[in-house]
Amino acid sequence: MATEYSVLYEPLLEWVYEQADGSLNEQVNLVPFAMEHNLARGAEYDLLQYAVDKRGLKAWSGLSHVAASLTTTGLEQVERRRERRNSPVQRSKATRQALLRWLWTMDHEGRHLPGVGSFIDTPEAQFEGSPLTADEIDRAAAYLLGKGLIDGIGTDQSRGPVRAYITVKGQDCVENYDADSTAFDRHGRGGTVYNNYMPNAQGVIMGEQQHFTQNNTNGVDPTLFAQLAGYIGQVSTTLGMSDPDRVELERVAQDLHAEATSPNPEPSRLRQLATQLRDKLLEAGTTIAATMGVQMAGQALAVLAQ
């Protein structure tokens, strides 16, 4: 359920913002939002608690209602979301990723040459709560075609193919680079060679104390990722998590450590695992140990954005 709440978190903040006309003092009843998203009866209380733990909302719950108002942190998050939504560059990148993932799904469902135009009617055809336009999708299809990630049939009236299928390169991009064509291109050019000497790379997680020397050509310095994994191994028992959640956290940390110390770490895999750890730490609460872990995850992920 926490995963569902994490998906609804930013839409909830923006909905409260709109209902309150941007005011930080207006109390907004959350029941209509819960009903709009088909949540179970009473789930609005858990959703509110999730948003309070994330510091985006302030609770005003009573016996007969559940209401909230935006915090300054929540207001900042809404503003950043709107900035992302209104950024042509970010919308373009998001459209390419979403379309390529959709074509991957179509291929695995056995639908050859689906109409690109039908993508607009899917739940995936949106960015930060804003529907993608037919023009944005057409531009994305033209870009993916130019990169050799898709192929298909075009017309004089379209920039890209109107019916398309994902190529082998496109499948590689989706499966190993989270459909990020920029990361896929970076890997294709060979990247930078890193010679990393990481003391005690196995750390507490594997119970070994040894040095690790790495040469990789993927253009990514994995040192911060290995350090993050080792840190999780040190503090996992202090986070106050349930045993199943703690075991899962440690498993993800071990996977991250294995990827970071492999001969050629995959950027998409590092991003996926580090993001999972960050989200699990955010769900764990606001202890000093969890906060430090979140900061370490952010620093590691920033390496991939450079």
N, C-alpha and C positions, 0 to 999 in steps of 0.2 A: 504493500500500500504506500510505503514511503516513496517508492519510485514514481507512482502515480501522482503523489503530491508534489514531487520535485518538478514534474512536467507542468503542473497547474500553477506553480508558485508565481512565476512572472506574469502570466495572464491574470491571475487573481489580483496582484498588485495594481496592474493597469486598470482592471475593472473597478477596483475601489477608488483609484485615482479619478476615473471618469464619473463615477457615481457621486463623488464628493467635490467635483469641479476643481480638483487640484488642492483642496484644503487638507491641512494636517489635523484639523480639529473636528471635522465632520465624522460622525459615527455611521457606518454603513452596515446594513443587515446582510449577512453572507448567505442566507438561505437561498435567495434567487440564483446566486452563482452556482451553488451546489446542485440545485435542480436543473439548471441549464446544462451542467456537465454530467448529469445522471449519476450523481454520487448517492450512495446508500443513505438512508435516513440517519441523521445524527453525525454523518461523516464531516459535516461542516465544522464541528468542534475540533476534530483531529486535524483538519486542514488548517484551521486557525492556529492551533498549537504549533504546527509545523512552521507556519509563517512567522509566528512570534519567536520561535527558536532561531529562525534565520534573520531575525531583527528587522523584518520588513513591515510588520504590522504590530499595532498595539491592541490588545484585547479589551473589549467592553461587554463581555458576556453577562447575560442575566439568566433568570430562571426560565423565561419564555422566549428568549431570542439570543442570537449569537451575532455580535457586531464587532467591528474593528475600524481603526483609523490608520492611515499611513504614518510611518515614522520618517524621520529625515533620511535614514538609510534606504527605506522603501522608495521614497520619492526619487532619490538618486538612481536607484536601479530602474525605475520606470523611465527616467529621462535617458539613461544609457540605452535601454531597449528601443526607445523611439529613435534615438540617433542611429542605431544599427539598422533599424527598419527603413530609415530614410536615406541610408547611404547607398548610392548606385553601385559602388564597388562591392560592398558586402552582399547586396541583393544579387548581384551577378554571380558571385562565387557560390552563394547558397543555391541559386537556381541550377547551376551546373552540377553541383553535388547531388541535389535531390533528383534531378532528371536522370543522371547516370545510375544512381541507386535503383530508381524505378525500372529502368531498362534492364538492369541486372536481374531484378525480380521477375520481370516479364519473361526473360530468357529462361530462368529456372522453372517457371510455370509452364514452359513449352509454348509461349505465345510469340511466334516469329513475326517480325516486322509490325509491331503494334503502331497504331497511329499516334504520333507525338502529341497531336492536339488533344487526345483523350487524357493526357497527364494532368491537364488543368482541372479536371473534375475529381482528382484524388485528394485525400487528406494531406498528402505530402507536398502538395503544390501551394505552400505558404511559407512565409518567412517572418518570424517574430509576430505571428498573429495576423499578418497582412497577406491576402491572396496574391500569388504570382500572376502576372499578366501574360496573355498570349504572345506578345512581342518579346517579353523577357525569356519565355520558354523557347521561342524561335531563335533568338540570339544565342542562348545556351546550346541549343542543338547544333548551330553553325560552328560554335567554338569547339565542341566535342568532336565534331566531324573533322575539323581542321587539325586537331591533335591526334586523330586516328583512334580515338577511344570508342567511337560509334561509326556506323556506316548505314546507308539506306537509300531511299528514293526521294528526290527533291522535285520541286516545281519552280517555274519562273516567278511565282508569287511569294516564295519563301526563301529565307537566307539559308536555313538548314534543311535537313531531310524532313519530309512530312510523315514518312514511315521509316523506322530505324531499328537497328539491332546493335547490341553491344559487341565489340570486338574482343579478341583475346587480351589486347592491351587494356581495354576498358575493364575487363573482369579483374585483371591484375590490380588496376587502380582502385577498384572497389574493395577487393578482398584484402589487399595489403596496405592501402593508403587511405582508407575510409572515404573513397571517391574524391580525394583531394588531388586534382590534376597538377597543382603547383608542387606538392610534395612528390608526386610521381615523376614530374619533370626533373626535379632536383636530384632524385635518385638516378634517373637515367643519364644525367650528365656526369655521374661518378662521384661528385661531391668532394669533400676535403678528407684527407687521411688524418686520423687522430691516433696518437700514440699515448694511451692513457695508462698511468701507473697509479692504481687505486689501492692504498694500503687497506688490508683487511676487507677486501671487497666482498667476501662471503658474509662477513659480519656475524651478528647474533642469529640471523635467520637460519643459516645452515650449520651453525655451531663449529665453524672452522675459522682459524686465524691464518690467513695466507695472503700473499700479494698477488696481484693480477695485472698482467700487461696486455694491452689490447691494440690491435691495428684494425681500423675499420674504414671503409670507403663510402659509407652512406652519408657523409657530411654532417653527422650528429655527434656531439660530445655527450656521452651517456653518464658522465661522472655524477651529476646531480640526481639522476634517476636511481643509480646504485646507492647513493647516500640516503635518498628518501626511503628506499626499500629497507636498508639497514636500520634506519631510525624507527620505522614501524615495528620491526622486530624487537626493538628495545622497549618501546612504550605501549605495545598493544594490550598488555595486561593491566595498565593503569588508566585506561580510557573509560572504564565503567560499562563496557558493552556486554550484552548477553553472550553466552558461550558460542552459540551458532554464528552470531555476527562477528565475534572476535576471530573465530576460526576462518571465516570467509575473508576477513581483512588480511590475516596473515597469509592466506593462500594467494591472494592477489599480489601481496608484497613479494612473495617468493617468485611468482611469475614475472614480476617486474624486474627483480634482481637477475633472474635467469636471462631475460631478454637484454638487459643493460650490459651484462658481462659476456654476451655471446660475441662471436667474431665480427658479425655485421648486424648490429641492432636495427630493427625495422622502425622507422619513425612513427608510423601509424600505430604499431603495437605499443610503443612507449607511451604515446599520447593516450591511447585507450586505457592502459593499465594505470597510468598516473592520474587520469581523470577519475577512474573508479575509486582509487584511494582517496582522492580529494573529497569526492562526494560522500564516501563512507565516513570520513573524518568530520565532515560538516554535520552529518546525521548523528554523530557520536556526542555532540554537545560543544560547549565552549570552554573546556578545560585548557590550561596552558599547553599541555602536551598536544592536544588535538589542534589547537590554533597554530602551533609551531609546525606541525605536519602539513596543515593546509598551506602555510606560507612556503614551505619547502616544495610542495607540489606545484604551486604557482610559479616558483623560480625555475623549476625543471621544465615545465610546459612552455615557459617564455623562451627557452633555448630553441624550441622547434619553430617559433614564430620569427626568429631572426633570419 
